[in-house]
Amino acid sequence: MLVSATEMLNKARAGKYAVGQFNINNLEWTKAVLSTAQENKSPVILGVSEGAGKYMTGFKTVAAMVKAMLEEMKITVPVALHLDHGTYEGCYKCIEAGFSSIMFDGSHFPIEENVAKTTELVKVCHEKGMSIEAEVGSIGGEEDGVVGMGEIADPQECKKIADLGVDFLAAGIGNIHGKYPANWKGLDFNALAEIKALIGDLPLVLHGGTGIPADMIQKAISLGVAKINVNTECQLYFQEATRKYIEEGKDLQGKGFDPRKLLLPGTEAIKVIVKEKMELFGSINKA
Protein backbone atom coordinates (compact mmCIF):
# COMPACT_ATOMS: atom_id res chain seq x y z
CA MET A 1 0.00 0.00 0.00
CA LEU A 2 1.25 3.47 -0.86
CA VAL A 3 1.72 5.90 2.02
CA SER A 4 2.20 9.65 2.14
CA ALA A 5 5.76 10.79 2.74
CA THR A 6 4.94 12.84 5.86
CA GLU A 7 5.52 10.21 8.53
CA MET A 8 8.66 8.73 6.95
CA LEU A 9 10.24 12.19 6.60
CA ASN A 10 9.33 13.34 10.12
CA LYS A 11 10.93 10.14 11.45
CA ALA A 12 13.99 10.75 9.26
CA ARG A 13 14.40 14.33 10.43
CA ALA A 14 14.08 13.27 14.08
CA GLY A 15 16.48 10.35 13.55
CA LYS A 16 19.02 12.45 11.58
CA TYR A 17 18.90 10.41 8.39
CA ALA A 18 17.31 11.05 5.00
CA VAL A 19 14.96 9.11 2.73
CA GLY A 20 15.94 8.93 -0.92
CA GLN A 21 13.59 9.92 -3.69
CA PHE A 22 14.58 7.89 -6.73
CA ASN A 23 12.98 8.94 -9.99
CA ILE A 24 11.41 6.17 -12.05
CA ASN A 25 11.12 5.98 -15.83
CA ASN A 26 9.71 2.53 -16.55
CA LEU A 27 9.06 -0.92 -15.09
CA GLU A 28 12.77 -1.82 -14.76
CA TRP A 29 13.52 1.36 -12.84
CA THR A 30 10.58 0.85 -10.48
CA LYS A 31 11.39 -2.81 -9.89
CA ALA A 32 15.06 -2.01 -9.16
CA VAL A 33 14.23 0.71 -6.63
CA LEU A 34 11.48 -1.26 -4.88
CA SER A 35 13.50 -4.48 -4.57
CA THR A 36 16.50 -2.56 -3.19
CA ALA A 37 14.31 -0.78 -0.63
CA GLN A 38 12.77 -4.08 0.47
CA GLU A 39 16.12 -5.90 0.67
CA ASN A 40 17.60 -3.10 2.78
CA LYS A 41 14.50 -2.41 4.88
CA SER A 42 14.51 1.21 3.82
CA PRO A 43 11.56 3.56 3.33
CA VAL A 44 11.58 4.98 -0.18
CA ILE A 45 9.99 7.67 -2.35
CA LEU A 46 9.39 6.99 -6.03
CA GLY A 47 9.63 10.26 -7.92
CA VAL A 48 7.83 10.81 -11.20
CA SER A 49 8.50 13.91 -13.27
CA GLU A 50 5.81 15.15 -15.64
CA GLY A 51 8.01 14.11 -18.56
CA ALA A 52 8.40 10.57 -17.20
CA GLY A 53 4.67 10.40 -16.48
CA LYS A 54 3.91 11.33 -20.06
CA TYR A 55 6.48 8.80 -21.31
CA MET A 56 4.73 6.04 -19.35
CA THR A 57 1.44 7.10 -21.04
CA GLY A 58 0.06 8.99 -18.04
CA PHE A 59 -0.05 9.14 -14.25
CA LYS A 60 -2.88 6.59 -14.00
CA THR A 61 -0.66 3.99 -15.69
CA VAL A 62 2.19 4.80 -13.29
CA ALA A 63 -0.01 4.59 -10.17
CA ALA A 64 -1.62 1.32 -11.32
CA MET A 65 1.78 -0.23 -12.11
CA VAL A 66 3.33 0.80 -8.78
CA LYS A 67 0.35 -0.36 -6.70
CA ALA A 68 0.29 -3.73 -8.48
CA MET A 69 4.06 -4.14 -8.04
CA LEU A 70 3.83 -3.49 -4.29
CA GLU A 71 1.37 -6.36 -4.09
CA GLU A 72 3.10 -8.76 -6.52
CA MET A 73 6.58 -8.13 -5.05
CA LYS A 74 5.23 -8.34 -1.47
CA ILE A 75 6.73 -4.98 -0.54
CA THR A 76 6.31 -4.22 3.15
CA VAL A 77 8.53 -1.11 3.53
CA PRO A 78 6.86 2.34 3.37
CA VAL A 79 6.64 3.56 -0.24
CA ALA A 80 5.42 6.97 -1.37
CA LEU A 81 4.60 7.73 -5.00
CA HIS A 82 5.48 11.37 -5.51
CA LEU A 83 5.05 13.84 -8.36
CA ASP A 84 8.36 15.63 -8.90
CA HIS A 85 8.26 19.33 -9.86
CA GLY A 86 4.57 19.32 -10.62
CA THR A 87 2.76 22.04 -12.48
CA TYR A 88 -0.58 23.15 -11.05
CA GLU A 89 -2.44 21.00 -13.62
CA GLY A 90 -0.06 18.07 -13.14
CA CYS A 91 -0.72 18.09 -9.38
CA TYR A 92 -4.45 17.64 -9.94
CA LYS A 93 -3.84 14.82 -12.43
CA CYS A 94 -1.74 12.96 -9.84
CA ILE A 95 -4.26 13.56 -7.06
CA GLU A 96 -6.87 11.99 -9.34
CA ALA A 97 -4.57 9.13 -10.43
CA GLY A 98 -3.98 7.96 -6.85
CA PHE A 99 -0.46 9.21 -6.08
CA SER A 100 0.27 9.46 -2.35
CA SER A 101 2.36 12.63 -2.51
CA ILE A 102 2.96 15.60 -4.80
CA MET A 103 5.41 18.41 -5.22
CA PHE A 104 3.94 21.65 -6.43
CA ASP A 105 6.67 23.70 -8.03
CA GLY A 106 5.31 27.23 -7.95
CA SER A 107 8.81 28.71 -7.75
CA HIS A 108 8.45 30.45 -11.13
CA PHE A 109 5.21 32.21 -10.10
CA PRO A 110 5.23 35.57 -8.30
CA ILE A 111 5.28 34.79 -4.55
CA GLU A 112 1.60 35.83 -4.08
CA GLU A 113 0.43 33.40 -6.75
CA ASN A 114 2.71 30.66 -5.42
CA VAL A 115 1.16 31.20 -1.96
CA ALA A 116 -2.44 31.10 -3.28
CA LYS A 117 -1.97 27.94 -5.35
CA THR A 118 0.07 26.19 -2.63
CA THR A 119 -2.61 26.99 -0.02
CA GLU A 120 -5.31 25.45 -2.21
CA LEU A 121 -3.27 22.31 -2.97
CA VAL A 122 -2.33 21.82 0.71
CA LYS A 123 -6.04 21.72 1.58
CA VAL A 124 -6.89 19.24 -1.21
CA CYS A 125 -3.94 16.96 -0.41
CA HIS A 126 -4.54 16.88 3.33
CA GLU A 127 -8.22 16.05 2.82
CA LYS A 128 -7.04 13.00 0.85
CA GLY A 129 -4.26 12.00 3.27
CA MET A 130 -1.55 12.93 0.76
CA SER A 131 1.67 14.80 1.47
CA ILE A 132 2.76 17.92 -0.37
CA GLU A 133 6.19 19.43 -1.03
CA ALA A 134 6.73 23.01 -2.13
CA GLU A 135 9.76 24.76 -3.59
CA VAL A 136 11.21 28.17 -2.86
CA GLY A 137 13.84 29.69 -5.15
CA SER A 138 14.69 27.79 -8.28
CA ILE A 139 16.98 24.78 -7.99
CA GLY A 140 19.77 25.14 -10.52
CA GLY A 141 20.73 22.88 -13.37
CA GLU A 142 18.63 21.45 -16.13
CA GLU A 143 15.14 20.32 -15.37
CA ASP A 144 13.00 19.47 -18.37
CA GLY A 145 14.90 22.02 -20.42
CA VAL A 146 15.03 24.82 -17.83
CA VAL A 147 18.59 25.71 -16.80
CA GLY A 148 19.32 27.54 -13.53
CA MET A 149 22.59 28.23 -11.68
CA GLY A 150 21.91 27.01 -8.15
CA GLU A 151 20.26 29.96 -6.46
CA ILE A 152 19.98 30.47 -2.71
CA ALA A 153 16.40 30.61 -1.45
CA ASP A 154 15.26 33.62 0.57
CA PRO A 155 14.76 32.38 4.17
CA GLN A 156 11.76 34.72 4.70
CA GLU A 157 10.07 33.33 1.59
CA CYS A 158 10.76 29.82 2.90
CA LYS A 159 8.99 30.69 6.12
CA LYS A 160 6.05 32.15 4.21
CA ILE A 161 5.59 28.92 2.22
CA ALA A 162 6.33 26.66 5.22
CA ASP A 163 3.58 28.41 7.19
CA LEU A 164 1.00 27.35 4.57
CA GLY A 165 1.06 23.83 5.98
CA VAL A 166 3.21 22.02 3.42
CA ASP A 167 4.71 18.76 4.72
CA PHE A 168 8.27 19.32 3.47
CA LEU A 169 10.10 22.08 1.70
CA ALA A 170 12.66 22.19 -1.11
CA ALA A 171 14.87 25.24 -0.73
CA GLY A 172 17.72 26.07 -3.05
CA ILE A 173 21.06 26.18 -1.21
CA GLY A 174 23.34 26.16 -4.24
CA ASN A 175 22.35 22.65 -5.34
CA ILE A 176 21.62 21.93 -8.99
CA HIS A 177 20.01 19.18 -11.07
CA GLY A 178 22.17 17.01 -13.27
CA LYS A 179 25.96 16.97 -13.37
CA TYR A 180 27.76 19.64 -11.32
CA PRO A 181 30.10 21.99 -13.23
CA ALA A 182 33.81 22.14 -12.32
CA ASN A 183 33.42 25.66 -10.88
CA TRP A 184 30.55 24.72 -8.52
CA LYS A 185 30.88 26.53 -5.19
CA GLY A 186 29.30 23.82 -3.02
CA LEU A 187 26.29 23.94 -0.74
CA ASP A 188 25.62 27.06 1.31
CA PHE A 189 25.28 25.74 4.86
CA ASN A 190 24.81 29.21 6.37
CA ALA A 191 21.72 29.66 4.22
CA LEU A 192 20.52 26.20 5.23
CA ALA A 193 20.95 27.00 8.94
CA GLU A 194 19.11 30.33 8.49
CA ILE A 195 16.20 28.62 6.71
CA LYS A 196 16.08 25.90 9.38
CA ALA A 197 15.99 28.50 12.16
CA LEU A 198 12.89 30.06 10.61
CA ILE A 199 10.95 26.95 9.60
CA GLY A 200 11.66 24.83 12.70
CA ASP A 201 10.99 21.09 12.45
CA LEU A 202 9.69 21.01 8.88
CA PRO A 203 11.73 18.43 6.92
CA LEU A 204 13.87 19.95 4.17
CA VAL A 205 14.46 18.49 0.73
CA LEU A 206 17.71 18.50 -1.21
CA HIS A 207 17.21 18.33 -4.98
CA GLY A 208 20.07 17.42 -7.27
CA GLY A 209 21.61 14.69 -5.09
CA THR A 210 23.86 13.47 -7.92
CA GLY A 211 27.43 14.70 -7.54
CA ILE A 212 27.22 16.35 -4.12
CA PRO A 213 30.20 15.05 -2.06
CA ALA A 214 29.31 12.60 0.73
CA ASP A 215 30.52 14.88 3.54
CA MET A 216 28.26 17.70 2.30
CA ILE A 217 25.30 15.30 2.11
CA GLN A 218 25.92 14.20 5.70
CA LYS A 219 26.27 17.78 6.92
CA ALA A 220 23.01 18.73 5.15
CA ILE A 221 21.24 15.81 6.87
CA SER A 222 22.56 16.94 10.26
CA LEU A 223 21.06 20.38 9.54
CA GLY A 224 17.53 19.12 8.85
CA VAL A 225 17.50 17.71 5.31
CA ALA A 226 15.30 14.59 5.41
CA LYS A 227 14.68 13.89 1.71
CA ILE A 228 17.28 13.74 -1.03
CA ASN A 229 16.41 13.39 -4.70
CA VAL A 230 18.48 11.15 -6.96
CA ASN A 231 17.87 10.81 -10.68
CA THR A 232 20.85 11.50 -12.96
CA GLU A 233 23.11 9.01 -11.18
CA CYS A 234 20.71 6.13 -11.76
CA GLN A 235 20.52 7.09 -15.43
CA LEU A 236 24.32 7.16 -15.75
CA TYR A 237 24.72 3.76 -14.08
CA PHE A 238 22.01 2.30 -16.29
CA GLN A 239 23.61 3.74 -19.42
CA GLU A 240 27.12 2.48 -18.55
CA ALA A 241 25.98 -1.08 -17.86
CA THR A 242 23.88 -1.17 -21.02
CA ARG A 243 26.74 0.21 -23.13
CA LYS A 244 29.11 -2.45 -21.72
CA TYR A 245 26.66 -5.26 -22.51
CA ILE A 246 26.38 -4.14 -26.14
CA GLU A 247 30.08 -3.30 -26.58
CA GLU A 248 30.95 -6.80 -25.39
CA GLY A 249 28.62 -8.16 -28.07
CA LYS A 250 26.40 -9.93 -25.54
CA ASP A 251 23.28 -8.86 -27.40
CA LEU A 252 24.52 -10.97 -30.34
CA GLN A 253 25.10 -14.14 -28.31
CA GLY A 254 22.23 -16.63 -28.13
CA LYS A 255 19.09 -14.80 -27.10
CA GLY A 256 21.04 -11.81 -25.82
CA PHE A 257 18.78 -9.53 -27.83
CA ASP A 258 15.79 -10.42 -25.61
CA PRO A 259 14.83 -7.13 -23.91
CA ARG A 260 14.72 -8.88 -20.56
CA LYS A 261 18.38 -9.81 -20.99
CA LEU A 262 19.36 -6.55 -22.65
CA LEU A 263 17.89 -4.43 -19.84
CA LEU A 264 19.05 -6.64 -16.98
CA PRO A 265 22.62 -5.26 -16.50
CA GLY A 266 21.26 -1.70 -16.38
CA THR A 267 18.57 -2.71 -13.89
CA GLU A 268 21.14 -4.42 -11.66
CA ALA A 269 23.35 -1.32 -11.89
CA ILE A 270 20.51 0.88 -10.63
CA LYS A 271 20.21 -1.42 -7.58
CA VAL A 272 23.90 -0.85 -6.81
CA ILE A 273 23.68 2.93 -6.81
CA VAL A 274 20.34 2.98 -4.94
CA LYS A 275 21.84 0.84 -2.17
CA GLU A 276 24.92 3.09 -2.00
CA LYS A 277 22.69 6.14 -1.63
CA MET A 278 20.57 4.48 1.05
CA GLU A 279 23.76 3.72 2.98
CA LEU A 280 24.95 7.31 2.61
CA PHE A 281 21.57 8.75 3.61
CA GLY A 282 21.33 6.41 6.61
CA SER A 283 17.89 5.00 5.73
CA ILE A 284 18.82 1.29 5.77
CA ASN A 285 16.90 -0.73 8.42
CA LYS A 286 14.70 2.29 9.15
CA ALA A 287 11.52 0.81 7.63
Phi, psi and omega in degrees: 000136178287146176234160174288165184271357186300306185295315182297325182280328175294320177296318181296315180298316180294324183269003179058045169226180179227151176261135179278138166258119179249121182287140181249148182236340182193189182297316182301313181302312183296315180298317181297314183292313181297316182293325179292319179297316181295314181299326184256011179048051181243137170295155183210152175241125176268118181264139178230117177280165179297325179296316179293323178299316180295317180302321181273019177078000177137160185293332179295320178299315182298311183297319180295318180297312183296315180298319179294321180293323178301320181287309184295325182269001181052052180279125181248349180283156179294128179233128174249140175253116196235130174283128182261127180051057183282142168282170178302314181292319180299322179301315181293325178296320181286326177299316181291324184285345179099024172293162180254357183199149176222156168244122173264118179261090179260018187296338181270354176276157169302149187306323181297317181289322176301315180298314183297313182291321179296316180304314182296315182291327177300315182298312181298314181297314184293329176295331182262005180073022179262158175259156181224134178251143175236163180235139176237129181075138186282141176278135185289181177088189182261130182220105185047048174089352180262123183252127178232165186256019178081062182285164176256126181290149177282119183304324179293322177294323178300317180297317180302316181285321179301321182291352180279354177097016176294158185271334175203157190229131174264120180235131180292126176231037179095001179279151179225159176278149175086202182281142180277137179288161183299329184267019181296136185276350182095175181283147179264096184286336176294317178297318180298316179296321178296316180297314181301319180299325182276327185262355176067231189276003182297127180297140179258154183241134177252112176273157177074047183288349181282122174092359174277127181304148185304320182294325177291321178300313183295323179293319179299320179297318180295338180262013173111002176282125184240355180220129180233128184267131180233129179218300185304319184298320177296320180295319181293320178294318180298314182297315182297316182293323180291317178302315182299316181301316182284319180296330178277003176072017183292336179288346181260356181263127179053232179261034182298347179278347179303126183305330179294327177279320182297323183268352184296311181302321179295319180296317178295325179294323177298318180302321182297311183289324178297317179296317179302317181294319180298323177295314181297319182283343179084019186267357181293138183063023178256003181283000000 
